[in-house]
Amino acid sequence: MADLTISSMPANGVASGDLAFDTPAAGGDKFANTGREIVFVEYSGGATGSAQVEGVIGSNGRDGAALFATTTSTVKVGGPYKPREWNTGGNVDVTYPAGVTGVTVLVVRVPLGG
């Protein structure tokens, strides 16, 4: 699995620079999860296949996955993901069906509240 780039949001501010979406890796992607990450999945026109965030099966009655259903020309948002329910070795895995096209992914880490 390829590592997704994590963009950071500053406290009480706006992210500097452009937030860049990553192109999915054929075998899936992963990101280091602290419980403060938000995932954005962008589907362009003609997109096929749905991204899926994988979790720990059976934790708190969950089935182990969160599906970002395909809708062309839109952005789906999910998270944050509790580490104990979603992490595998400190990471959250993001998978894509074979032949997925027109999909890009962005992970943003938000600051702690307080």
N, C-alpha and C positions, 0 to 999 in steps of 0.2 A: 504494500500500500504506500502511496505517495503522501508526503506531509503537505497539508494545506497551509498556506501563509495565514497568520493571524494578525489582523489589523487591530490596533488599540485605540480606544476612545479615551481622551483625557477627562478627568473629573470636571464637571461643570463647563464643558467645552464642546467643540466640534472637531472631528478628526481633521488633521492637517493633510493636505495633499489629496490625491484621488484614491479611492478605495478600489483596488483591483480584484476583479473576479478571477478565479483560477479555472482552467479547463480540467475536467475530471480525468483521472488516470484510469486506464482500462481495468485494472484490478481493484479499483476503489481507492479511497483516500482516508486519511486520519488527521486528527488535530489533538494537541495537548489540551485536556479539559480541566479547568479549575472550578467549573460551575458558574462561570461568568461569561460564557461564550454564546453568541447568537449566530445562527447559520442562516444565510440567505441563499436560495437556489433560484437562479434566473433561467427562465425558459424563453428562448427566442422563437420567432415564427417557424413553424414546421418542426418543433421539438418533438422527440419521441422518447419514451421511457421516463420513469420517475426515480428521483434520488430517494434514498432511504437512509436514515440515521439508525444505526444498530445499537442496541442496549443489552443489558444483562437480562437474560430470559428468566422469568419467574419472579423477579424482584418486585415486591409489593403488588403482585397480581398482574403485572404488565406482560404483554406478549413478546416484548423484546425489541420492538422497532417502532419508528415514527416515519410514516410515508409522506413525502412531498409530492402529491399527485400532479401529473403533468397537466398544465394549462398553458397553451401557447401565449407568448408575448406577455408574461407576467413574472413577478418575483414572489416566491413563497418564503416565509420567515418562520424559524423554529428556535426553541431554546428559551432560557438556558437549561442545561442538562445537569442534573445532580450527579456528581461523580460516582457515588455508590451504586447508582442505578444504570449508569450509561458507560462507565469507563471499562476498558479492557487494557490492562497494563498502563494506566494513566492517560489513555487516549480514547476518543470516541471515533468509531469507524463510520464512514459514509460510503454506501455502495450504490452502484448503478446497474441496471439490467444490461445484458449484452446488446450492443448496437445502439446505445444511448447517443443521441445527437442533439445539438442545439441547447446544451445545458452548461451553465457555469456556476461556480460556487464561491461564496465569500464567507469568511468567519471573522467576527468582530468580538473582541474582548472588552466588556464594559467595566468601568471602575466600580470598586466597592461603594455601596451607599453608606450614609452615615451622617 
